[in-house]
Each structure stands twice: as structure tokens, then as C-alpha cells.
């Protein structure tokens, strides 16, 4: 994994913040873990319709490296792995809350204009 390319240099704080949430699924993984707490891989995958196993694994690994997600492996048969937000991941989710509110208002506006099929 090319993590060194994901460590700056950054132009501004938004650049640094967007670096850790780049990709379609990372913000949705944050949302899923924030709303449902500790999740197993299969639960995450079911909660994110359309995500491939490969992409979910890749994003979870990157998010673990960035300190956003904690991965707990239980040594049992069959093996059990659980994911949860770290304090750093929770603080990022809080920072994204305003963006989520803005997105809701945008969806409502687009739906009112007839440019969006569903909100």
C-alpha cells in the first residue's frame, strides 16, 4: 500500500482532511460505524450496498493506518474480526456532520426542482 503518498505535503487543512476520506466508501464506513457501533466485516458489507469486498477491505486497511478505525481480531474458530471507530475517527465524523446537513439540503432542493428521483 502506498501510504507515504497519503501523508502530505498538504496545501491546507481541507487538503489533509480530504486525503483521509477520499474514495466513495470511507465517509459511508464512518457513518455506518458511528450509527451502529462495533461491526463485523459482513455487517459492514451488508450496510453498504454496492461496495465490493476488495474495496471495503482496502478502505478499512487505509482507515486503520490513518487511525480512524480499530480492528479487533478474536482468536477463535471461526475467526472473528470487529471494526469500530477510534477517537480520531469519531472526531472526523463530527467534522463531517455539517457536510452531511448541507448534502441533505441539496438533495431536498434537487428533489423540489425535479432533478433528483429520490431523497
C-alpha positions in Angstrom: 0.0 0.0 0.0 1.3 3.4 -0.9 0.7 5.2 2.4 3.6 7.5 2.1 1.8 9.3 -0.8 -1.1 9.9 1.6 0.9 11.8 4.2 1.3 15.2 2.5 2.7 17.7 1.9 -0.7 19.4 2.1 -1.8 22.8 0.8 -4.3 23.4 3.6 -6.3 21.7 6.3 -9.1 20.8 3.8 -6.5 19.0 1.7 -5.3 17.0 4.7 -8.8 16.2 5.8 -10.0 15.1 2.3 -6.9 12.9 2.0 -8.2 10.5 4.7 -11.8 10.5 3.4 -11.0 10.2 -0.3 -13.0 7.5 -2.0 -16.7 6.8 -2.3 -16.9 4.5 0.7 -14.8 5.9 3.5 -17.3 8.5 4.7 -20.1 5.9 4.5 -17.9 3.5 6.6 -17.5 6.3 9.1 -21.3 6.8 9.1 -22.1 3.1 9.5 -19.7 2.6 12.4 -20.9 5.8 14.1 -24.5 4.8 13.8 -24.2 1.1 14.6 -21.1 0.9 16.8 -18.9 -2.2 16.5 -19.5 -4.1 13.3 -18.1 -7.3 11.8 -17.0 -7.3 8.2 -20.2 -8.9 6.9 -22.3 -6.5 8.7 -20.4 -3.6 7.2 -20.7 -5.0 3.8 -24.5 -5.5 4.1 -24.8 -2.0 5.5 -23.1 -0.5 2.4 -24.9 -1.9 -0.6 -22.8 -1.8 -3.8 -19.4 -1.9 -2.1 -17.2 -4.8 -3.3 -15.3 -7.0 -0.9 -12.0 -5.8 -2.3 -12.8 -2.1 -2.0 -14.2 -2.5 1.6 -11.0 -4.3 2.6 -8.8 -1.7 1.0 -10.6 1.2 2.6 -10.7 -0.4 6.1 -7.0 -1.0 5.9 -6.3 2.6 4.9 -8.6 3.8 7.6 -6.9 1.6 10.2 -3.5 3.0 9.1 -4.8 6.6 9.4 -6.0 5.9 12.9 -9.7 6.2 12.1 -10.8 2.6 12.6 -9.8 0.0 15.2 -9.6 -3.6 14.0 -10.0 -6.3 16.7 -9.2 -9.9 15.8 -10.5 -12.6 18.1 -8.6 -15.9 18.0 -11.4 -18.3 17.8 -12.9 -20.7 15.3 -14.2 -19.5 13.0 -12.1 -16.3 13.3 -14.0 -13.1 14.2 -12.9 -9.6 13.3 -14.7 -6.5 14.5 -14.3 -2.9 13.5 -15.0 0.2 15.5 -14.3 3.9 15.3 -11.3 5.3 17.2 -11.5 8.7 19.0 -9.8 10.1 15.9 -12.5 8.6 13.7 -15.3 9.9 15.9 -13.8 13.4 15.7 -13.6 13.2 11.9 -17.2 12.0 11.8 -18.2 15.0 13.9 -16.4 17.3 11.5 -18.3 15.8 8.6 -21.7 16.3 10.2 -22.0 19.8 8.7 -21.3 18.5 5.3 -24.0 15.8 5.8 -26.5 18.5 6.7 -25.5 20.5 3.6 -25.9 17.4 1.5 -29.4 16.8 2.9 -30.5 20.3 2.0 -29.0 19.9 -1.5 -31.0 16.6 -2.0 -34.2 18.4 -0.9 -33.5 21.3 -3.3 -32.8 19.0 -6.2 -35.9 16.9 -5.4 -38.0 20.1 -5.3 -36.6 21.1 -8.7 -37.4 17.6 -10.1 -33.7 17.0 -10.7 -33.4 14.1 -8.2 -35.5 11.0 -8.3 -35.4 10.2 -4.6 -34.1 11.9 -1.4 
